[in-house]
Amino acid sequence: MKAEDAMRLALRQARRGLGRTWPNPSVGAVVFRGGRVLGSGRTRPPGGAHAEIVALRAAQRRGSVRGASLAVTLEPCCFTGRTGPCTEAILSAGISRVFVGVRDPHPRVRGRGIRILQRAGVRLETGVLEDECRELHRGFFSVCQRGRPFVTLKLATSLDARIATQAGESRWITGPAARRYVHGLRARVDGVLVGSGTALADDPELSARREGRVVHRPARILVDSRLRVPVSARLYQGAPETPTVVLARRGARGTKAREASGARVLPVRAAHAGIDLRRGLEALGGLGLTSLLVEGGGKLAAALLRAGIVDELLWIQAPMLVGGDGLPALGPLGLERLSNAIRLSGARRRRLGPDLLWQARLESR
C-alpha cells in the first residue's frame, strides 16, 4: 500500500470524529503492512485514546505489529496529558515506519514527536497529503497559532440578500437540500454560535439532525452582551450534556441564573454596543473549542466581519426575491471606499437542490 493511500484512509477516519474530540484534534491513523490494513482508528472523545492508540490496539488484536507501518494525519504527541505519549506506544509496538501528514503546532510538540521516533530508529516521512491534513486540522492550528477557533460564517438568504421578511418570517427561505447541508455542517463543528437577536426571534435548538433524528449536539455559543435571552430558551435546555457558553459583558445582570441552568457565562470586555468579539473568541479558544459555525443574524455577521475574525464564508442563495424592506443578511460594514471592501479568495459554487452555495475564504486580521 502506498503511503498516500494509507493517509487517505486515515483522513477518512479523522473526518468521522470532527466536532467530537475537542480540545483534542480529530486525528486519524492506520496501521498497515504491505498492501494489508491491520488496524485503523480515530481520536476518541476527551479522556479517551488518541488515534494512534486506537489503531494499534485494533491491529494488535490480530497479532504482532512489529515491523509494520503507521500513517497518521498529525504528528504523534510526545507528552503526558489525559493520556500517555503516543510516541511511547508506537515504539513499544515495534512500528518501523511512520508517515505523518502534518507537524503538530502545539507548543509542547512542534517536531519533538518526530525527533523522538527518529532517534529511536523509526523511519519517518512527513508531509504526506499535507494540504489535506492541514485543512482537516485547521481548527486545531487556529487555536494553537492564533488563540481562537476557526470561524465559518453561514448565511442563508434570498437572491437579494435578505434573511427574513419585514415581519420577521424566515422559515423557510432555502430548500430541504440546503437545510440538510447545514445540519451536516453542524455535525462536524465543535460549536454553533448565534447572537441574542436570533435566539430571541427563532428560539433555536442548534442540534444536528438527520431524517428527524439528532446525530450530534455541538456546544451552543450565545453572544448576549446584556443577557437578554431568558433561561427558558431552548439554548439553555439540556446542559451539561449539551454545553452552553454565553459571551456577555462583565458584570451583566443575570449571570447567576444562567449558570444555575448549567450554562457557562464568560465575561468579556465591552466594545461599542456589545462585546469585544475577538476577546470573546479567544476565551472560547481557551476552553478548547477549535471550530465554530456562525448562524445568525445580520448584525453579528457584520460585527465579526468588521473585526476580521471570519475565516470562511458559506453563502446559500435561494431563487426568490424578498425586497428592500426585508431583513438584510449583513449589517453595516462602515466602508466608504471599494478598496476597503472585504475580499474573498478561492470562491467556488455548487448546487443544493434549487439553491446555490458560494464557498470562499477570507483573510483574517
VENTAWO-V442148 format. One line per field, one symbol per residue. phi: phi as a letter, one per 20 degrees, with the letter a starting at -180 (. if undefined). burial: I if it has 24 or more other C-alpha atoms within 12 Angstrom, else O. Layout:
# VENTAWO-V442148
phi->???
burial->???
This chain:
# VENTAWO-V442148
phi->.fgfffffffffffffdgnccfeefeedbcdbcmedeeabacgeggneffgffffffffffeqfdgnedcdcfcgffccedfcffffffffffnfebcddfbffefgedlnffffffffenffdcdmflfffffffefffffffecmbffddedcccffemddaffenfcddfeegfffffffffgfddfbddceffffffdlfemeecclndfdacfgdddebgdlefffffffeenfegdfccdecffmffofffffffofdddfcffbleccfffffffffffeofdbcdedrdfffgffffffmcdebdcdddefbddofeffffcffdmedcffeffedcmfbcbecmeecddcbdcefd
burial->OOIIIIIIIIIIIIIIIIIIIIIIIIIIIIIIIOOOIIIIIIIIIOOOIIIIIIIIIIIIOOOOIIOIIIIIIIIIIIOOOOIOIIIIIIIOIIIIIIIIIIIIIIOOIOIIIIIIIOOOOIIIIIIIIIOIIIIIIIIIIIIIOIIIIIIIIIIIIIIIIIIIIOOOOIOOIIIOIIIOIIIIIIIIIIIIIIIIIIIIOIOIIIIIOOOOOOOIIIIIIIIIIIIIIIIOIIIIIOOOOIIIIIIIIIOIOIIOOIOOIOIIIIIIOOOOOIIIIIIIIIIIIOIIIIIIIIIIIIIIIIIIIIIIIIIIIIIIIIOIOIOOOIIIIIOOOOOOOOOOOIOOOOOOOOOIOOIIIIIIIIOIO
